Amino acid sequence: MADGLESDDKGRLYGGDLEHDVLCRRNPDGTCDPLAQGPELVWIDTLSVASDGHLYAIAMYGSTRLR
């Protein structure tokens, strides 16, 4: 289950997997790559690909937002 999705100019889709605390990338061929995973990546809900190509994500950690 994802909350917040973003895409890039190469047709890839990024999303946070709320059930497994992982940030994933879905490629145009349908394969998925985990980009980051850990207990600090709770509720990834805002994603953005910047003009320099970096992916930014915001997640909750307890009552603190991580950026």
C-alpha positions as a Python dict, from the first residue, in 0.01 Angstrom:
ca = {
    (1, 'M'): (0, 0, 0),
    (2, 'A'): (150, 334, -104),
    (3, 'D'): (70, 682, 21),
    (4, 'G'): (222, 940, -206),
    (5, 'L'): (359, 865, -550),
    (6, 'E'): (602, 1040, -782),
    (7, 'S'): (730, 970, -1132),
    (8, 'D'): (1041, 1073, -1322),
    (9, 'D'): (1116, 1151, -1686),
    (10, 'K'): (1232, 790, -1744),
    (11, 'G'): (887, 647, -1671),
    (12, 'R'): (972, 516, -1325),
    (13, 'L'): (724, 539, -1037),
    (14, 'Y'): (830, 593, -675),
    (15, 'G'): (625, 514, -368),
    (16, 'G'): (650, 438, -2),
    (17, 'D'): (535, 93, 108),
    (18, 'L'): (355, 165, 436),
    (19, 'E'): (333, -199, 539),
    (20, 'H'): (706, -272, 504),
    (21, 'D'): (870, 66, 577),
    (22, 'V'): (1042, 77, 240),
    (23, 'L'): (1082, 333, -39),
    (24, 'C'): (1047, 157, -376),
    (25, 'R'): (1095, 235, -742),
    (26, 'R'): (879, 61, -1004),
    (27, 'N'): (1052, 44, -1340),
    (28, 'P'): (876, 59, -1680),
    (29, 'D'): (930, -318, -1722),
    (30, 'G'): (729, -384, -1403),
    (31, 'T'): (1019, -476, -1176),
    (32, 'C'): (1052, -304, -838),
    (33, 'D'): (1370, -193, -664),
    (34, 'P'): (1385, -107, -293),
    (35, 'L'): (1576, 221, -255),
    (36, 'A'): (1574, 253, 124),
    (37, 'Q'): (1426, 48, 406),
    (38, 'G'): (1417, 71, 782),
    (39, 'P'): (1208, 138, 1089),
    (40, 'E'): (1265, 514, 1054),
    (41, 'L'): (1077, 515, 720),
    (42, 'V'): (728, 508, 865),
    (43, 'W'): (444, 650, 658),
    (44, 'I'): (630, 790, 356),
    (45, 'D'): (367, 1023, 218),
    (46, 'T'): (535, 1300, 20),
    (47, 'L'): (778, 1241, -266),
    (48, 'S'): (935, 1476, -516),
    (49, 'V'): (1190, 1440, -795),
    (50, 'A'): (1387, 1765, -813),
    (51, 'S'): (1519, 1922, -1133),
    (52, 'D'): (1866, 1788, -1044),
    (53, 'G'): (1729, 1430, -1048),
    (54, 'H'): (1739, 1370, -672),
    (55, 'L'): (1440, 1204, -507),
    (56, 'Y'): (1320, 1362, -185),
    (57, 'A'): (1083, 1192, 59),
    (58, 'I'): (916, 1287, 385),
    (59, 'A'): (833, 1019, 641),
    (60, 'M'): (699, 1003, 996),
    (61, 'Y'): (914, 869, 1280),
    (62, 'G'): (705, 857, 1595),
    (63, 'S'): (571, 1210, 1610),
    (64, 'T'): (868, 1358, 1418),
    (65, 'R'): (878, 1417, 1043),
    (66, 'L'): (1200, 1306, 872),
    (67, 'R'): (1317, 1478, 553),
}
